[in-house]
Amino acid sequence: MVSIEVISRSKSLKGLSASDEFSLDAPVSLIVEKLSSVNKISVNRIRLTYKDSNSKQVPLNTDKSLFDNGFSLKENIALYAKDLGPQLGWRTVYIIEYLGPLLIHPLFYYIIENYNQENYTQTQYLAFVMATLHFLKREYETIFIHKFSNATMPFFNIFKNSGHYWILSGFLLAFFIFKNSINDSFISKILFQTNDFPSSINYTLFGLWAWAELSNLKCHLTLASLRSNPSDKKYVIPYGYGFNWCSAPNYFFESLSWVFFAILVGNWSAWLFLAVGTIQMYIWAIQRHKRYLKLFGDDYKKLKRSIMVPFLI
């Protein structure tokens, strides 16, 4: 046995002296479960860390033992526990995020049509169909396809995370695309401007958008297939459609679908959402690329994959 002292970093959490209960070979999750039982809170609320040589708090991998986390047999081991507060499941978070546009777009589309007697253009109709199908697809993927590495996130983060979808891809897109100019002023025409291409161009853009969306779905299915067991957090190099070109083809195809949407619509709100979303996805793609290089080293480097845009970056 080893002497373990768990020191609380939160006023709401009691510490723990686990000297006689755990060995170096015991998974850290057992200590978290003990803390959960003593404090009568969910294990997902507890973060267990240790101090490194620079007195920095380093999170422990709860799926591994103390030995695998770098501890060796010594007289005292000091761990630190923090209460992360109320948690919400990641799957629930995504469902709530994508629900915003699914509610907002029909609300604006049908209220404007019924009460203001607006005659929608083909562009506006296709924009409504594309936005609705996109977020229905996202909800389907969230419920049936995606596997999540982390079980929960802090509850109050839901408001920050939802803002991107409820405001940028919900309110802004719906309001400025489905409502025509309020008056004849130059500013009003700019704010509510939408393209009016011939049907041949509109349907070509719609077809390209559908291809990008289905390609994105294909990439998500590939990623999901890497983990037959949802609890398995082992990383595997993905291969196949898209992944042979770059580390994050799902982000590439998603950005591409919004490029076709923005070209079709032409409104500033669509270009704004495209820019914000693409920048964020590129940041995530860089993180994924670096993680692959760190985990797989030369085996991944020799594949010569770009980060997000095939053959470019």
Steps between C-alpha positions, in 0.01 A plus 500: 500500500600862453426811705259722306359832612232668289486872575188696407536813286129584533304604807214272391724191496635291786852365476595137542769294670525182296816351646364153562262461208695536177821375347711643221338250264146615583330713233465864599128472423460306826626800696259725311215261576594505870498880498165492322356270764634703793376831356181358343561665161547364148844370403480732198519802731837398644835585343802332658845657452854497639770767519796469267851629572383854414203475740264492203180297536510211250180296437521126564382247244228326698501197267858421599661397827709728720807314373403565136444865590867522597496430872746262662502349847582770749394605846231754412295580190304824500209534259264793459126487436288776350122521473422602141141586590177384331566304180309434181554212259680590177236328290233711671708813440518437125131420477416834668749692283362372170140529617527879487524539121243222453249707697604848387510446122145361466377766743636786287424332167132430567421807710641733233318312226166488679487840665696725267389332179855487368559311177811294549753464222641165400821600680316556828310174467818300433677677788221390735517141374880488526517645852225269625650186345846589630391524862272197474809312382699636794233384744495154339879474525493612863243239601605203288859544376732711715699350786623739767834478682369701795169417664406849617582870495424778753128581487539876457718454188183408313408867473836595347506201265142550384555867417693412183213294359196674645623849406735471201343209311157546653382856547739686268463265204124471534429869557722643227436232237126444531399864537530735208614863530300691760520817288674629188806638678844390388587351840177304516559353155853396600390341828219295345656434159480147360615371163261421218688261273337300219353168609780307329760669723286469812451126453867449416597670825238294683645181351854597600373581850333158524824328391697688769242410766502131406881505494499646849263223610730239347793638700299487822409138432868420447596662832219321683613165360843543659346442843275196504487535878392853608707471820818429301701823485791360302590708194531332161618649171196542273525412133267524203294765326626843603739372765758400241530870415488683834466454876156657530299445180173521693578865579605561139176363356290686756670830414457421130126443545468846659707648214239375252223625729660846524554522122138403438358746753752784472389662827764635739363288786583179309855617433541599866385159621731333247800704617442446872427130460795434268748679728382294797511174305850579373616548860351160589661347190843629605451346845400167347795505257745568783343226712539247217865601452565470874326163533618331182825685421672401177221255413267796458753750370588278204135509387561867407145607578408868507315638801154584369500602134627215274839567341513856640486554878 
